[in-house]
Amino acid sequence: MKKKAYPIALAFLLLLTSAKLSLSSSPPNDTSALTDFRLKTDTHGYLLSNWTGPDPCAAAWVGVRCSTNNLRVVGLSLPSLNLRGPLDSLAQLDQLRLLDLHNNRLNGTVLPLANCTNLKLLYLAGNDLSGEIPPEFASLRRLLRLDLSDNNIRGAVPDGISRLSRLLTLRLQNNLLTGKIPDLSGSLSDLKELNLTNNELYGKLPEGLLRKFGEESFSGNEGLCGSSPLPACSFTGANPPSAASTETVPSNPSSLPQTSIINEPRVKNSRKGLSPGAIVAIVIANCVAILVIISFIVAHYCARDRSSNSIGGSEAGKRKSGSSYGGEKRVYANNGGGDSDGTNATDRSKLVFFDRRKQFELEDLLRASAEMLGKGSLGTVYKAVLDDGCTMAVKRLKDANPCARKEFEQYMDLIGKIKHPNVVRLSAYYYAKEEKLLVYDYLPNGSLHSLLHENRGPGRIPLDWTTRISLVLGAARGLARIHEEFSAAKVPHGNVKSSNVLLDKNGVACISDFGLSLLLNPVHAIARLGGYRAPEQAETKRLSQTADVYSFGVLLLEVLTGRAPSLYPSPTRPRMDEEEQAVDLPKWVRSVVKEEWTGEVFDQELLRYKNIEEELVSMLHVGLACVVPQPEKRPTMVEVAKMVEDIRVERSPLGEDYDDSRNSLSPSIPTTEDGLA
């Protein structure tokens, strides 16, 4: 009996051990899900380079947060990294609480995330996501904040959203959503922020939503109606008409009254005769149309007297007012005739838009009040405030006239397709033989050059280290994005300098003036453009991506030293003497470092910060690597951005305050109430 019992006991012991091992084995494999996501979205392997090893929690993978009790992935925060690819790999992360992937280039649909039923914070703004908001999102019952803005999401706002009873924030602006807006006011009582602007929604807006969130939460949806201030709902069909979105907006003042007549309500001809009321309505409508025509004629002639305050003002107006635009010529007043390059009158009066949500007519731009911001190597830049309050930056090109229409349009298409949070986006352009305009979003916070060099002396607010390194990183990412997009054709930026690093409304650095070098002969481009020129360009007379790297290195040294590059003095600074002119910034930095006086290199404003010496020296090494005389020995901009990012993430004593995924510049900010527990 004892001999028989022994095998049975042994088998039972083995069974218990097996069960224990089974219970202690790892939960669903988060590592494989994240690895698959990296392989699909970081094809070059440099953005998520530390995602190695069998356990993301033990190895502290960048952007990954894990729970302390069961070592499952509960947070993934990777904003503004230029990740490209689908989201389907993340469906396995069923314990995920936070997903912040805003300002990347992710594509596909958001349907896979419906499986992440523990999500509380979902930030996907500024990607290339498409498809519809799936009804399955109704299963995300713990969701507090949902941000899908600035994508290409279509279809209706699903009724299932109303079942997300804990929702605090819902941002769906700047998409292609259609259909009616469900009444969310009753079911989502905790909802604090709702933004559905700039979509194609139509129908009656629920009064509860209008009262709670105001008209500004729904602007840019021409088909919406309801109680005041919205237009009254007069349609009877299921789908009221909405404004069609076009890529090219004509601007012909003589056609505007006709548009009013075309849009006049049609009289039903279900009866042979017209009622007296209909006849009166037609007469009134015709009178209104005539008054509109007369008002446009009067406005046209009055505009000539006001043209000294517009971008295309007449010569007489300028002489009368003494405007700073003096000598610039208006070329828009005459719609007759055509250009010698085949441009007819219709083509000459068109703005071509890349951003369908910010379209306006050329006449609106001409009427806009304008303030000259500065004159650059290729033209003059104005701040233009349209009648509706929209502010744009308009660059009038002066040296691109020899460029033919077809060639110009090809270059504009190339520039306009760049979409990145650190690159100033081209919104529209205008072409005529005598005049070419580039229209950008206006960035209100000036340039890196002005922050570094203006108001030096007593009373100046120093530019702190955290801000400097953040702006350098943003500029590096923007330039790396340009180089990567055009890696095959080797298209350079061609004009990298601190005055072309602009700050948007959130203080994020954006590279400007990309692509303008294409409009010039290469030899002329070297002479005309004011970027920090690489030494080899004196012989090659060509722009290149490796020369861009050199220019960026000079910019980085400028940020570290607080000194403007001496061979490229700013027009706003007094001319330097001959001794200063003889040595440029990279040579000066190398000479100081060679004498082992490295501490003398750095801006005095930076030396007041404690415990950043190692960061300063590391950043100095990056700058010196960029400005080596041999082009083939310089790193690529992708590598430069990675080096700057590593210094920022791994060595910054400021910790999380320094991470732009959590600071005040981020458009998607998890608040303190949004814990991951």
C-alpha distance (Angstrom), angle and dihedral (degrees) to the residues before:
residue distance angle dihedral
M1 . . .
K2 3.79 . .
K3 3.80 92.0 .
K4 3.83 90.5 53.9
A5 3.80 93.0 46.7
Y6 3.78 93.7 53.7
P7 3.86 96.3 65.8
I8 3.79 89.6 44.5
A9 3.82 91.5 52.4
L10 3.78 91.2 45.6
A11 3.78 91.1 50.8
F12 3.80 90.4 49.1
L13 3.82 90.4 50.2
L14 3.79 91.1 50.4
L15 3.80 89.7 49.4
L16 3.81 91.5 52.8
T17 3.81 91.4 47.7
S18 3.78 90.8 49.8
A19 3.78 91.3 49.5
K20 3.80 91.0 48.2
L21 3.78 91.2 50.6
S22 3.77 89.5 47.7
L23 3.78 91.8 51.7
S24 3.80 92.9 46.2
S25 3.80 95.1 46.4
S26 3.76 116.6 110.4
P27 3.82 119.3 -82.8
P28 3.81 121.4 -114.9
N29 3.78 106.3 -33.2
D30 3.81 107.9 -93.7
T31 3.80 89.0 170.8
S32 3.79 93.7 62.9
A33 3.82 91.1 46.8
L34 3.80 92.9 52.6
T35 3.80 92.7 42.8
D36 3.79 90.2 52.5
F37 3.82 89.6 48.6
R38 3.82 90.9 51.8
L39 3.81 93.0 49.1
K40 3.81 91.0 51.9
T41 3.81 99.5 42.3
D42 3.82 104.8 29.9
T43 3.78 101.2 46.3
H44 3.81 94.2 165.1
G45 3.79 93.0 49.5
Y46 3.80 98.0 -135.1
L47 3.82 101.6 101.7
L48 3.80 95.4 60.1
S49 3.78 98.0 23.9
N50 3.82 96.0 145.7
W51 3.79 92.7 56.8
T52 3.79 91.9 107.8
G53 3.76 134.0 120.9
P54 3.79 132.9 50.0
D55 3.81 98.7 -78.0
P56 3.85 124.9 48.3
C57 3.81 90.8 -167.7
A58 3.80 96.3 53.5
A59 3.82 94.1 42.3
A60 3.83 95.2 45.6
W61 3.80 95.6 -128.6
V62 3.79 110.7 -152.6
G63 3.80 112.2 -92.2
V64 3.82 94.4 7.9
R65 3.80 122.6 118.9
C66 3.78 123.8 -170.9
S67 3.77 134.7 -164.9
T68 3.79 115.6 -110.1
N69 3.80 97.4 -136.9
N70 3.81 104.4 51.9
L71 3.83 101.4 10.1
R72 3.80 93.2 -124.1
V73 3.81 122.0 149.2
V74 3.81 108.6 -100.9
G75 3.81 101.6 162.3
L76 3.81 136.9 39.2
S77 3.82 117.4 -179.5
L78 3.84 116.2 174.1
P79 3.82 108.1 144.3
S80 3.83 125.0 169.8
L81 3.81 97.5 5.8
N82 3.82 99.1 125.2
L83 3.81 91.5 -117.0
R84 3.80 112.2 173.4
G85 3.78 127.3 -162.9
P86 3.83 144.2 56.9
L87 3.79 130.9 -47.7
D88 3.81 98.0 -134.6
S89 3.85 94.8 107.0
L90 3.81 90.4 63.2
A91 3.80 92.6 64.1
Q92 3.82 89.0 88.3
L93 3.83 92.8 61.3
D94 3.79 94.2 89.6
Q95 3.83 93.2 162.1
L96 3.81 94.0 55.6
R97 3.83 114.1 132.9
L98 3.84 101.2 168.7
L99 3.80 126.8 36.6
D100 3.81 114.8 173.9
L101 3.82 113.1 171.9
H102 3.80 99.8 142.3
N103 3.81 121.4 152.4
N104 3.79 98.8 23.4
R105 3.81 129.8 112.2
L106 3.78 98.8 -108.1
N107 3.79 115.7 154.4
G108 3.77 141.1 -172.9
T109 3.79 122.9 58.6
V110 3.79 134.5 -46.8
L111 3.82 93.2 -127.6
P112 3.86 94.7 105.0
L113 3.81 89.8 63.4
A114 3.80 91.1 63.9
N115 3.81 85.3 81.6
C116 3.83 91.0 61.7
T117 3.79 93.0 82.5
N118 3.82 94.6 168.0
L119 3.80 94.1 62.3
K120 3.78 115.6 132.6
L121 3.82 102.3 165.3
L122 3.81 121.2 36.1
Y123 3.83 117.9 176.5
L124 3.82 115.6 174.3
A125 3.82 101.5 145.1
G126 3.80 120.9 145.0
N127 3.81 100.7 26.2
D128 3.82 134.3 114.3
L129 3.80 96.7 -105.6
S130 3.79 116.8 150.9
G131 3.79 139.4 175.9
E132 3.79 123.2 65.8
I133 3.78 135.7 -54.1
P134 3.81 97.8 -96.1
P135 3.82 120.1 -126.4
E136 3.81 85.6 -130.6
F137 3.81 88.2 75.9
A138 3.80 85.7 81.3
S139 3.82 86.0 79.6
L140 3.84 91.6 65.8
R141 3.80 90.8 90.1
R142 3.84 94.9 159.2
L143 3.82 93.6 56.4
L144 3.81 114.5 130.6
R145 3.80 102.6 168.7
L146 3.81 128.2 25.4
D147 3.82 119.9 -177.3
L148 3.82 117.6 175.8
S149 3.81 95.8 148.6
D150 3.82 125.5 141.6
N151 3.79 97.4 27.8
N152 3.81 134.9 107.2
I153 3.79 98.2 -101.7
R154 3.79 114.5 153.5
G155 3.79 138.1 -171.5
A156 3.76 130.6 50.4
V157 3.78 131.5 -38.5
P158 3.82 98.6 -101.2
D159 3.79 119.6 -121.5
G160 3.80 87.5 -131.1
I161 3.81 89.0 76.5
S162 3.79 86.8 75.5
R163 3.81 89.0 66.5
L164 3.81 92.4 62.9
S165 3.78 90.8 93.0
R166 3.84 96.3 172.9
L167 3.81 94.9 54.6
L168 3.83 114.8 132.6
T169 3.82 100.7 169.9
L170 3.80 130.8 32.3
R171 3.82 116.2 177.9
L172 3.81 116.4 176.5
Q173 3.82 100.4 145.7
N174 3.80 124.9 139.0
N175 3.79 98.1 28.6
L176 3.81 134.7 110.1
L177 3.81 98.2 -102.0
T178 3.78 117.0 155.6
G179 3.79 137.3 -177.1
K180 3.77 131.6 51.0
I181 3.79 126.0 -36.7
P182 3.81 113.1 -113.8
D183 3.79 117.1 -129.1
L184 3.79 102.6 -101.9
S185 3.80 97.9 163.5
G186 3.79 96.1 91.9
S187 3.79 102.2 40.8
L188 3.82 97.6 37.6
S189 3.78 98.7 52.2
D190 3.84 92.9 155.8
L191 3.81 94.4 53.3
K192 3.83 108.3 126.0
E193 3.82 102.5 170.4
L194 3.80 128.7 35.7
N195 3.81 123.5 171.6
L196 3.81 120.9 176.4
T197 3.81 97.6 151.3
N198 3.81 124.4 143.9
N199 3.78 100.7 22.0
E200 3.81 131.8 113.0
L201 3.79 98.3 -104.0
Y202 3.79 119.3 147.3
G203 3.78 142.8 177.9
K204 3.76 133.0 59.4
L205 3.78 114.7 -24.3
P206 3.82 111.1 -134.2
E207 3.81 108.0 -107.7
G208 3.79 92.5 -135.1
L209 3.81 91.5 59.9
L210 3.80 92.4 45.4
R211 3.81 92.3 51.4
K212 3.81 94.1 46.4
F213 3.81 101.7 42.7
G214 3.81 105.1 20.7
E215 3.78 132.0 -133.0
E216 3.81 93.5 -70.6
S217 3.82 90.8 71.1
F218 3.82 90.9 62.9
S219 3.82 104.9 34.7
G220 3.79 119.4 131.0
N221 3.82 93.5 45.3
E222 3.80 102.7 108.5
G223 3.79 94.8 -172.9
L224 3.81 97.2 59.8
C225 3.78 119.6 109.1
G226 3.78 138.7 166.0
S227 3.76 138.0 106.8
S228 3.80 123.0 -2.9
P229 3.01 132.4 -33.2
L230 3.83 85.9 31.4
P231 3.81 118.5 72.7
A232 3.78 115.7 -93.5
C233 3.80 116.4 -96.3
S234 3.80 106.8 -108.3
F235 3.79 102.3 157.6
T236 3.79 123.6 101.4
G237 3.80 102.0 -168.0
A238 3.77 126.4 90.0
N239 3.79 93.9 -112.5
P240 3.81 114.8 42.0
P241 3.78 116.3 -155.1
S242 3.78 118.3 -90.1
A243 3.76 133.2 -166.8
A244 3.78 113.5 -87.2
S245 3.76 117.1 -123.1
T246 3.77 114.9 -130.3
E247 3.77 133.2 178.8
T248 3.82 95.6 -135.9
V249 3.79 123.4 47.5
P250 3.82 116.6 -159.5
S251 3.78 119.6 -142.1
N252 3.77 112.8 -160.8
P253 3.81 113.9 143.6
S254 3.80 92.4 -157.1
S255 3.79 90.6 59.1
L256 3.80 96.2 53.6
P257 3.83 97.2 82.1
Q258 3.80 89.3 48.1
T259 3.79 88.5 56.2
S260 3.77 89.3 55.7
I261 3.78 90.2 51.4
I262 3.78 93.2 46.9
N263 3.78 90.9 52.2
E264 3.81 91.5 50.1
P265 3.82 110.8 125.5
R266 3.78 111.3 -94.7
V267 3.77 119.0 -121.3
K268 3.77 113.0 -127.3
N269 3.80 111.5 -119.4
S270 3.74 96.4 -157.2
R271 3.83 86.1 123.6
K272 3.79 127.5 49.6
G273 3.82 95.3 -127.9
L274 3.77 132.8 48.0
S275 3.75 122.1 -117.9
P276 3.82 118.4 -121.3
G277 3.80 89.0 -111.7
A278 3.81 91.8 55.2
I279 3.81 91.3 49.4
V280 3.81 91.0 51.0
A281 3.82 89.8 49.0
I282 3.80 91.5 51.9
V283 3.81 92.2 49.1
I284 3.81 91.3 49.2
A285 3.80 91.5 47.5
N286 3.80 91.3 51.3
C287 3.80 90.8 49.4
V288 3.79 90.4 50.3
A289 3.81 90.3 49.6
I290 3.80 91.1 51.7
L291 3.80 90.8 49.2
V292 3.80 89.7 50.1
I293 3.80 90.7 51.9
I294 3.80 91.3 49.4
S295 3.81 91.6 47.3
F296 3.79 92.0 52.3
I297 3.82 90.6 50.0
V298 3.81 90.9 50.2
A299 3.79 91.3 44.9
H300 3.79 90.5 50.2
Y301 3.80 92.6 56.6
C302 3.79 93.5 39.9
A303 3.79 89.5 52.4
R304 3.80 89.2 64.7
D305 3.78 89.5 63.1
R306 3.80 91.6 48.6
S307 3.79 95.9 43.6
S308 3.77 94.3 104.4
N309 3.82 86.0 76.6
S310 3.81 95.3 50.0
I311 3.78 134.4 80.8
G312 3.80 92.6 -114.9
G313 3.80 99.0 38.5
S314 3.83 121.8 162.2
E315 3.78 123.3 -106.1
A316 3.80 93.3 -114.8
G317 3.75 92.3 54.0
K318 3.77 91.5 50.4
R319 3.78 93.9 50.2
K320 3.77 90.2 49.0
S321 3.81 95.7 50.2
G322 3.78 100.4 33.1
S323 3.82 88.9 -130.0
S324 3.79 119.4 -178.1
Y325 3.81 88.5 -119.3
G326 3.83 89.3 75.8
G327 3.77 116.1 154.4
E328 3.82 96.0 17.1
K329 3.77 114.2 125.1
R330 3.79 130.9 -131.4
V331 3.79 110.7 -132.2
Y332 3.78 102.0 168.6
A333 3.79 104.6 73.8
N334 3.81 96.0 84.7
N335 3.79 117.3 62.8
G336 3.78 93.1 175.9
G337 3.76 127.2 101.9
G338 3.75 127.2 14.2
D339 3.75 142.4 -103.0
S340 3.75 122.9 -95.2
D341 3.80 89.5 -116.8
G342 3.78 91.4 65.3
T343 3.78 98.2 -91.0
N344 3.77 108.4 147.3
A345 3.79 127.8 -156.7
T346 3.81 93.8 -93.8
D347 3.79 94.2 50.3
R348 3.79 91.8 47.4
S349 3.78 91.9 60.3
K350 3.80 99.4 54.6
L351 3.76 134.9 102.8
V352 3.80 111.2 -154.2
F353 3.80 111.6 -145.1
F354 3.79 132.1 -154.5
D355 3.81 92.6 -178.4
R356 3.78 111.1 61.7
R357 3.81 92.5 -168.7
K358 3.82 96.3 62.4
Q359 3.76 104.4 47.4
F360 3.77 124.7 146.9
E361 3.76 136.8 153.5
L362 3.76 128.6 -90.6
E363 3.80 90.5 -118.0
D364 3.82 88.5 58.3
L365 3.78 88.9 55.2
L366 3.78 92.8 48.4
R367 3.81 91.7 51.1
A368 3.81 92.5 48.4
S369 3.77 119.0 112.5
A370 3.78 107.3 -112.0
E371 3.78 135.9 -155.5
M372 3.78 120.5 -169.6
L373 3.80 110.0 -124.7
G374 3.79 97.3 -176.6
K375 3.77 148.8 -54.0
G376 3.77 119.3 -100.7
S377 3.77 136.2 -176.5
L378 3.80 93.3 -82.3
G379 3.76 104.2 32.2
T380 3.77 149.4 -49.1
V381 3.80 125.8 -56.0
Y382 3.81 121.7 -146.0
K383 3.77 133.8 -172.1
A384 3.82 104.9 -133.1
V385 3.81 121.6 -165.5
L386 3.81 111.5 -162.1
D387 3.78 123.8 -148.0
D388 3.82 91.1 -100.8
G389 3.82 91.0 56.1
C390 3.80 95.3 -104.4
T391 3.82 111.0 142.4
M392 3.80 121.8 -148.4
A393 3.80 135.7 174.2
V394 3.81 112.3 -127.8
K395 3.79 122.5 -164.2
R396 3.81 116.4 -160.8
L397 3.78 107.8 -155.2
K398 3.77 115.3 -142.5
D399 3.81 103.1 174.7
A400 3.80 101.8 45.1
N401 3.82 98.2 74.6
P402 3.84 94.8 109.2
C403 3.80 89.3 59.1
A404 3.82 110.4 105.8
R405 3.79 120.2 -127.5
K406 3.81 96.3 -110.7
E407 3.79 92.9 47.8
F408 3.80 92.1 45.3
E409 3.82 92.2 51.0
Q410 3.80 91.1 49.7
Y411 3.79 90.4 53.7
M412 3.80 91.9 46.7
D413 3.82 91.3 51.3
L414 3.77 88.8 51.6
I415 3.81 92.7 50.1
G416 3.79 94.3 41.5
K417 3.79 95.9 56.2
I418 3.81 93.5 64.6
K419 3.79 108.1 105.7
H420 3.79 115.7 177.5
P421 3.82 133.6 128.7
N422 3.82 90.6 -123.0
V423 3.82 97.3 50.1
V424 3.82 122.2 76.9
R425 3.79 104.3 -118.8
L426 3.80 122.3 -131.3
S427 3.82 106.3 -128.4
A428 3.82 100.5 -176.6
Y429 3.78 145.4 -22.6
Y430 3.80 139.0 -151.4
Y431 3.80 125.8 -149.9
A432 3.79 130.4 -162.4
K433 3.77 129.2 144.0
E434 3.79 92.5 -107.8
E435 3.80 99.5 33.5
K436 3.78 139.6 35.3
L437 3.80 125.3 -176.7
L438 3.80 130.8 -169.5
V439 3.81 116.6 -161.8
Y440 3.82 121.6 -157.2
D441 3.79 136.0 169.9
Y442 3.79 108.8 -89.1
L443 3.81 112.5 -111.9
P444 3.81 107.9 -154.4
N445 3.80 104.6 -164.1
G446 3.78 102.0 73.0
S447 3.79 127.2 -128.8
L448 3.78 139.0 -54.6
H449 3.81 87.7 -112.1
S450 3.80 92.9 59.6
L451 3.81 92.2 46.4
L452 3.80 91.5 51.6
H453 3.79 102.2 41.6
E454 3.79 113.0 19.9
N455 3.81 122.3 97.2
R456 3.80 94.7 9.5
G457 3.77 110.4 176.2
P458 3.81 136.9 45.0
G459 3.78 115.6 -1.2
R460 3.82 95.2 21.9
I461 3.79 117.5 138.0
P462 3.83 103.1 -130.1
L463 3.80 119.9 -125.1
D464 3.79 101.5 -118.5
W465 3.81 125.7 -135.8
T466 3.79 95.3 -112.5
T467 3.80 91.6 55.9
R468 3.80 93.3 44.9
I469 3.77 95.4 51.9
S470 3.81 91.3 44.4
L471 3.81 91.4 53.1
V472 3.81 91.8 45.9
L473 3.79 90.4 51.6
G474 3.81 92.2 49.0
A475 3.81 91.6 49.9
A476 3.82 91.0 47.3
R477 3.80 91.8 51.2
G478 3.79 92.2 48.4
L479 3.80 93.6 49.6
A480 3.82 91.4 44.2
R481 3.80 89.1 52.8
I482 3.83 90.9 53.6
H483 3.80 92.2 48.6
E484 3.79 92.8 46.8
E485 3.80 93.6 48.1
F486 3.80 91.1 53.0
S487 3.80 99.6 30.9
A488 3.81 93.4 125.6
A489 3.81 95.1 50.1
K490 3.83 92.6 36.2
V491 3.81 91.2 -135.2
P492 3.83 108.2 177.8
H493 3.77 131.0 -154.1
G494 3.79 89.8 -127.2
N495 3.81 99.4 -167.5
V496 3.81 109.1 60.4
K497 3.81 112.9 162.3
S498 3.78 137.9 128.6
S499 3.82 93.7 -98.7
N500 3.82 87.9 60.2
V501 3.81 92.1 57.2
L502 3.80 103.2 88.2
L503 3.80 129.9 -175.1
D504 3.80 121.2 -130.8
K505 3.80 125.4 -146.0
N506 3.82 90.6 -79.4
G507 3.81 93.9 48.7
V508 3.82 94.0 -105.7
A509 3.82 115.6 149.1
C510 3.82 116.3 -116.9
I511 3.82 128.0 -174.6
S512 3.81 111.6 -129.2
D513 3.82 136.5 -169.2
F514 3.81 94.7 40.7
G515 3.79 114.1 162.9
L516 3.79 99.4 14.9
S517 3.80 90.1 109.9
L518 3.81 87.5 66.8
L519 3.79 89.8 68.4
L520 3.80 92.9 63.4
N521 3.76 135.2 66.3
P522 3.85 105.9 -97.1
V523 3.80 92.4 -116.5
H524 3.80 91.2 49.0
A525 3.80 90.9 46.1
I526 3.81 91.5 60.6
A527 3.80 90.8 50.5
R528 3.82 97.8 42.0
L529 3.79 105.3 38.8
G530 3.78 116.8 81.7
G531 3.78 102.0 -148.3
Y532 3.80 122.5 129.2
R533 3.80 100.3 -82.6
A534 3.80 123.5 -139.2
P535 3.82 118.0 -128.2
E536 3.82 94.8 -115.2
Q537 3.80 91.0 59.7
A538 3.80 90.0 74.9
E539 3.82 87.3 70.4
T540 3.80 105.5 26.9
K541 3.82 96.0 43.1
R542 3.78 87.3 -153.7
L543 3.78 136.6 117.6
S544 3.79 116.5 -128.3
Q545 3.79 142.7 169.0
T546 3.81 90.4 -111.0
A547 3.80 88.4 55.0
D548 3.82 87.6 51.5
V549 3.82 87.8 56.8
Y550 3.80 90.0 53.2
S551 3.82 90.3 49.3
F552 3.79 90.5 50.4
G553 3.79 89.8 50.6
V554 3.80 89.6 54.8
L555 3.81 88.7 49.3
L556 3.81 90.2 51.6
L557 3.82 91.4 50.6
E558 3.80 88.0 48.5
V559 3.81 89.7 56.1
L560 3.81 92.3 47.7
T561 3.79 97.4 45.3
G562 3.79 101.1 32.9
R563 3.83 87.7 -133.9
A564 3.79 124.7 125.5
P565 3.84 111.9 -128.0
S566 3.80 103.0 -92.7
L567 3.78 98.0 -141.3
Y568 3.77 90.8 54.3
P569 3.83 105.9 46.0
S570 3.77 117.3 -175.9
P571 3.82 117.1 -111.5
T572 3.82 87.2 -124.4
R573 3.82 93.9 57.4
P574 3.81 125.6 75.3
R575 3.79 115.2 -99.4
M576 3.79 112.9 -92.4
D577 3.76 123.2 -123.3
E578 3.80 122.6 -103.6
E579 3.79 94.8 -97.2
E580 3.80 92.2 55.3
Q581 3.80 91.6 43.0
A582 3.82 90.4 56.2
V583 3.83 96.0 65.9
D584 3.78 123.8 50.2
L585 3.79 124.3 -151.2
P586 3.84 100.1 -97.2
K587 3.82 91.2 50.9
W588 3.79 91.7 48.6
V589 3.83 92.6 49.7
R590 3.83 91.7 48.3
S591 3.80 91.4 50.7
V592 3.80 93.1 50.8
V593 3.81 93.1 46.5
K594 3.81 90.8 47.4
E595 3.80 89.6 56.5
E596 3.83 88.3 51.6
W597 3.78 92.6 -116.8
T598 3.79 92.9 124.5
G599 3.79 92.5 146.5
E600 3.80 89.3 63.5
V601 3.81 90.6 62.1
F602 3.77 98.6 69.1
D603 3.78 128.2 86.4
Q604 3.80 111.8 -97.3
E605 3.80 88.4 -129.4
L606 3.82 89.0 65.1
L607 3.79 97.0 49.2
R608 3.80 91.8 72.4
Y609 3.81 90.4 69.1
K610 3.78 116.7 90.4
N611 3.78 128.1 -133.9
I612 3.80 97.0 10.6
E613 3.82 98.0 103.9
E614 3.79 92.6 103.8
E615 3.80 91.2 50.4
L616 3.80 92.1 48.5
V617 3.81 92.4 51.4
S618 3.82 92.1 45.5
M619 3.80 90.8 51.2
L620 3.80 89.9 47.2
H621 3.81 89.4 56.1
V622 3.79 90.1 52.7
G623 3.80 90.8 51.8
L624 3.81 92.8 48.1
A625 3.82 90.8 48.8
C626 3.81 88.8 56.1
V627 3.81 95.1 51.1
V628 3.80 100.3 49.6
P629 3.82 107.9 135.7
Q630 3.82 94.4 -124.3
P631 3.84 109.1 78.5
E632 3.81 93.8 -154.4
K633 3.81 91.3 58.8
R634 3.80 95.1 56.3
P635 3.80 119.4 101.0
T636 3.79 120.2 -116.6
M637 3.80 118.4 -103.1
V638 3.79 89.3 -110.4
E639 3.80 88.6 58.1
V640 3.81 91.2 44.6
A641 3.81 91.6 52.9
K642 3.80 89.6 49.6
M643 3.82 92.2 50.2
V644 3.80 91.8 50.3
E645 3.77 90.9 46.5
D646 3.81 92.5 51.2
I647 3.80 91.3 53.0
R648 3.77 90.1 48.0
V649 3.80 97.1 47.9
E650 3.79 102.5 35.2
R651 3.79 104.3 34.5
S652 3.79 108.0 27.9
P653 3.82 110.0 117.2
L654 3.79 88.1 -155.5
G655 3.79 91.8 74.6
E656 3.77 118.5 -173.2
D657 3.81 93.4 -0.9
Y658 3.75 85.8 67.5
D659 3.82 95.7 53.4
D660 3.82 109.0 96.8
S661 3.79 90.4 -151.1
R662 3.80 87.9 73.5
N663 3.78 107.0 26.9
S664 3.77 130.1 92.5
L665 3.79 93.5 -88.6
S666 3.79 92.7 66.9
P667 3.81 116.8 100.2
S668 3.79 89.8 -150.0
I669 3.79 110.4 52.2
P670 3.81 121.8 174.8
T671 3.79 104.5 -143.3
T672 3.78 126.9 -143.4
E673 3.78 91.4 -98.1
D674 3.79 90.2 60.2
G675 3.80 100.3 77.2
L676 3.76 120.9 169.7
A677 3.78 94.8 -127.9
